Amino acid sequence: MDITTLLLTLADNQAVCMQDGARLHIDMPASAWMSDLRDAVKQHKGMLLRFLSAIPTHVASAETLFGWCDIYEERAAILEYEAGLSREDAERQAWQMLCDTVHAAL
């Protein structure tokens, strides 16, 4: 599962993501936890923690997760199709741009 699908899945399930140091806690209905979701959270834990560390409360609601997903996907698509970058490079740059945006908003 890619990061976009993960963010959307968490948001669809009204997840609240919280950071406690190097620990990630996700509050969401137990029925939503499928093995592929658990695997995706483990795979993208570092990315989620980096974003949460940029928020003063270290908590992201479902609405915040949807917003991150929209910004990330839009920027990655623009970089890939209009700037001619590979998907991997576009995603890497879109991620950095999103991190910069989150940090600038603080």
Backbone as CSV, one residue per row, in Angstrom:
resi,resn,N_x,N_y,N_z,CA_x,CA_y,CA_z,C_x,C_y,C_z
1,MET,0.852,-1.171,0.000,0.000,0.000,0.000,0.896,1.231,0.000
2,ASP,0.636,2.158,-0.921,1.442,3.372,-0.961,0.967,4.372,0.100
3,ILE,1.726,5.442,0.272,1.428,6.406,1.336,0.082,7.081,1.110
4,THR,-0.282,7.348,-0.135,-1.558,7.991,-0.422,-2.715,7.094,-0.010
5,THR,-2.651,5.834,-0.389,-3.711,4.892,-0.029,-3.785,4.740,1.482
6,LEU,-2.633,4.728,2.132,-2.610,4.640,3.591,-3.303,5.843,4.214
7,LEU,-2.942,7.045,3.777,-3.560,8.252,4.338,-5.068,8.249,4.121
8,LEU,-5.493,7.864,2.916,-6.928,7.818,2.624,-7.644,6.763,3.461
9,THR,-7.028,5.599,3.625,-7.626,4.538,4.426,-7.762,4.966,5.881
10,LEU,-6.727,5.572,6.413,-6.793,6.065,7.790,-7.875,7.132,7.926
11,ALA,-7.911,8.067,6.980,-8.909,9.135,7.032,-10.321,8.577,6.888
12,ASP,-10.513,7.645,5.967,-11.842,7.035,5.770,-12.346,6.351,7.038
13,ASN,-11.427,5.858,7.839,-11.783,5.181,9.076,-11.748,6.111,10.292
14,GLN,-11.718,7.417,10.011,-11.736,8.446,11.064,-10.612,8.256,12.084
15,ALA,-9.450,7.858,11.586,-8.293,7.645,12.455,-7.769,8.969,12.994
16,VAL,-7.225,8.904,14.166,-6.487,10.016,14.756,-5.092,9.483,15.008
17,CYS,-4.097,10.117,14.391,-2.702,9.695,14.527,-2.002,10.588,15.539
18,MET,-1.237,9.969,16.425,-0.540,10.710,17.469,0.899,10.247,17.582
19,GLN,1.773,11.198,17.876,3.184,10.890,18.077,3.536,11.061,19.539
20,ASP,4.278,10.100,20.055,4.818,10.169,21.405,6.280,9.783,21.297
21,GLY,7.128,10.761,21.071,8.539,10.484,20.836,8.702,9.724,19.536
22,ALA,9.294,8.549,19.601,9.472,7.716,18.407,8.319,6.736,18.222
23,ARG,7.302,6.859,19.059,6.157,5.953,18.985,5.018,6.603,18.207
24,LEU,4.341,5.787,17.419,3.179,6.204,16.652,1.966,5.486,17.212
25,HIS,0.940,6.251,17.532,-0.305,5.664,18.019,-1.418,6.082,17.069
26,ILE,-2.218,5.119,16.647,-3.343,5.406,15.761,-4.613,4.928,16.436
27,ASP,-5.499,5.872,16.697,-6.777,5.577,17.325,-7.828,5.448,16.229
28,MET,-8.382,4.235,16.112,-9.335,3.950,15.052,-10.099,2.691,15.451
29,PRO,-11.305,2.496,14.910,-12.070,1.294,15.268,-11.275,0.014,15.013
30,ALA,-11.365,-0.913,15.938,-10.635,-2.178,15.817,-11.010,-2.935,14.553
31,SER,-12.258,-2.803,14.117,-12.705,-3.514,12.915,-12.000,-3.037,11.645
32,ALA,-11.391,-1.856,11.682,-10.699,-1.311,10.510,-9.291,-1.870,10.335
33,TRP,-8.748,-2.458,11.378,-7.367,-2.944,11.336,-7.275,-4.275,10.599
34,MET,-6.882,-4.216,9.342,-6.627,-5.407,8.547,-5.113,-5.587,8.446
35,SER,-4.669,-6.771,8.084,-3.230,-7.036,8.042,-2.511,-6.140,7.044
36,ASP,-3.134,-5.829,5.893,-2.463,-4.962,4.930,-2.338,-3.536,5.453
37,LEU,-3.296,-3.104,6.270,-3.207,-1.777,6.872,-2.094,-1.745,7.913
38,ARG,-2.002,-2.774,8.711,-0.918,-2.849,9.702,0.451,-2.831,9.007
39,ASP,0.569,-3.596,7.925,1.828,-3.635,7.176,2.169,-2.264,6.598
40,ALA,1.170,-1.570,6.073,1.403,-0.246,5.483,1.816,0.769,6.546
41,VAL,1.199,0.697,7.712,1.584,1.604,8.808,3.032,1.352,9.197
42,LYS,3.419,0.082,9.298,4.817,-0.239,9.614,5.754,0.287,8.530
43,GLN,5.373,0.108,7.270,6.213,0.547,6.148,6.391,2.057,6.119
44,HIS,5.338,2.805,6.423,5.368,4.268,6.308,5.420,4.981,7.661
45,LYS,5.775,4.254,8.703,5.811,4.832,10.049,6.719,6.067,10.112
46,GLY,7.880,5.978,9.505,8.815,7.104,9.533,8.229,8.363,8.912
47,MET,7.541,8.215,7.784,6.917,9.361,7.133,5.832,9.967,8.022
48,LEU,5.000,9.117,8.598,3.939,9.608,9.462,4.512,10.339,10.679
49,LEU,5.557,9.787,11.262,6.171,10.433,12.426,6.796,11.774,12.061
50,ARG,7.403,11.872,10.879,7.987,13.156,10.452,6.907,14.219,10.322
51,PHE,5.773,13.862,9.758,4.676,14.822,9.640,4.118,15.203,11.000
52,LEU,3.901,14.212,11.839,3.351,14.502,13.153,4.285,15.369,13.978
53,SER,5.585,15.200,13.775,6.544,16.013,14.530,6.472,17.481,14.131
54,ALA,5.930,17.761,12.938,5.819,19.145,12.476,4.566,19.842,13.006
55,ILE,3.673,19.091,13.625,2.444,19.660,14.175,2.664,19.894,15.664
56,PRO,2.389,21.101,16.145,2.647,21.382,17.569,1.994,20.398,18.535
57,THR,0.794,19.932,18.230,0.110,19.009,19.131,0.534,17.570,18.925
58,HIS,1.242,17.298,17.819,1.664,15.940,17.444,0.472,15.006,17.244
59,VAL,-0.677,15.585,16.844,-1.900,14.814,16.600,-2.486,15.244,15.266
60,ALA,-2.870,14.270,14.434,-3.489,14.557,13.142,-4.845,13.859,13.061
61,SER,-5.871,14.645,12.782,-7.220,14.101,12.631,-7.402,13.561,11.217
62,ALA,-8.542,12.926,10.975,-8.860,12.412,9.646,-8.870,13.546,8.617
63,GLU,-9.389,14.689,8.994,-9.416,15.845,8.084,-8.006,16.257,7.675
64,THR,-7.086,16.251,8.610,-5.690,16.578,8.315,-5.085,15.548,7.376
65,LEU,-5.387,14.275,7.599,-4.866,13.206,6.746,-5.359,13.361,5.312
66,PHE,-6.647,13.693,5.135,-7.183,13.937,3.794,-6.454,15.101,3.128
67,GLY,-6.220,16.157,3.884,-5.526,17.324,3.345,-4.117,17.009,2.897
68,TRP,-3.385,16.271,3.710,-2.025,15.875,3.340,-2.031,15.075,2.054
69,CYS,-2.970,14.147,1.962,-3.058,13.281,0.790,-3.315,14.106,-0.470
70,ASP,-4.251,15.028,-0.395,-4.574,15.864,-1.553,-3.373,16.685,-2.015
71,ILE,-2.706,17.319,-1.073,-1.551,18.153,-1.413,-0.435,17.314,-2.023
72,TYR,-0.141,16.200,-1.389,0.932,15.322,-1.856,0.657,14.809,-3.263
73,GLU,-0.538,14.278,-3.482,-0.878,13.715,-4.789,-0.858,14.771,-5.892
74,GLU,-1.397,15.939,-5.607,-1.421,17.008,-6.603,-0.002,17.421,-6.992
75,ARG,0.840,17.613,-6.011,2.215,18.035,-6.300,3.004,16.952,-7.030
76,ALA,2.815,15.703,-6.633,3.516,14.606,-7.304,3.085,14.508,-8.766
77,ALA,1.804,14.656,-9.034,1.302,14.585,-10.414,1.852,15.721,-11.259
78,ILE,1.864,16.917,-10.723,2.398,18.072,-11.456,3.869,17.859,-11.775
79,LEU,4.630,17.404,-10.790,6.056,17.185,-11.009,6.317,16.070,-12.021
80,GLU,5.494,15.039,-11.980,5.688,13.927,-12.908,5.291,14.317,-14.333
81,TYR,4.121,14.883,-14.502,3.598,15.111,-15.847,4.000,16.447,-16.463
82,GLU,4.150,17.472,-15.649,4.509,18.770,-16.213,6.009,19.038,-16.162
83,ALA,6.687,18.487,-15.150,8.135,18.697,-15.053,8.918,17.533,-15.648
84,GLY,8.212,16.445,-15.998,8.862,15.314,-16.645,9.704,14.441,-15.746
85,LEU,9.457,14.485,-14.435,10.225,13.653,-13.507,9.678,12.228,-13.490
86,SER,10.512,11.294,-13.082,10.024,9.933,-12.877,9.045,9.969,-11.707
87,ARG,8.196,8.961,-11.612,7.218,8.935,-10.523,7.927,8.947,-9.178
88,GLU,9.004,8.175,-9.074,9.756,8.106,-7.814,10.322,9.473,-7.429
89,ASP,10.952,10.169,-8.387,11.503,11.500,-8.102,10.398,12.504,-7.797
90,ALA,9.292,12.409,-8.527,8.172,13.315,-8.298,7.606,13.124,-6.889
91,GLU,7.456,11.871,-6.470,6.944,11.597,-5.133,7.905,12.093,-4.056
92,ARG,9.193,11.890,-4.276,10.192,12.344,-3.292,10.145,13.868,-3.154
93,GLN,10.089,14.570,-4.275,10.044,16.026,-4.220,8.717,16.530,-3.667
94,ALA,7.629,15.865,-4.033,6.317,16.258,-3.509,6.283,16.093,-1.994
95,TRP,6.884,15.013,-1.520,6.944,14.788,-0.073,7.716,15.908,0.610
96,GLN,8.863,16.287,0.034,9.659,17.365,0.627,8.903,18.682,0.592
97,MET,8.208,18.940,-0.505,7.413,20.170,-0.605,6.310,20.191,0.451
98,LEU,5.675,19.053,0.658,4.623,18.978,1.665,5.195,19.187,3.064
99,CYS,6.337,18.579,3.336,6.995,18.795,4.634,7.333,20.265,4.838
100,ASP,7.852,20.898,3.791,8.182,22.323,3.870,6.931,23.163,4.145
101,THR,5.825,22.806,3.503,4.564,23.528,3.703,4.078,23.379,5.131
102,VAL,4.145,22.162,5.651,3.703,21.928,7.026,4.571,22.713,7.993
103,HIS,5.877,22.697,7.797,6.787,23.429,8.689,6.588,24.931,8.578
104,ALA,6.330,25.438,7.376,6.132,26.876,7.188,4.851,27.361,7.851
105,ALA,3.872,26.468,7.983,2.596,26.844,8.578,2.678,26.968,10.094
106,LEU,3.755,26.505,10.677,3.876,26.546,12.150,4.278,27.907,12.647
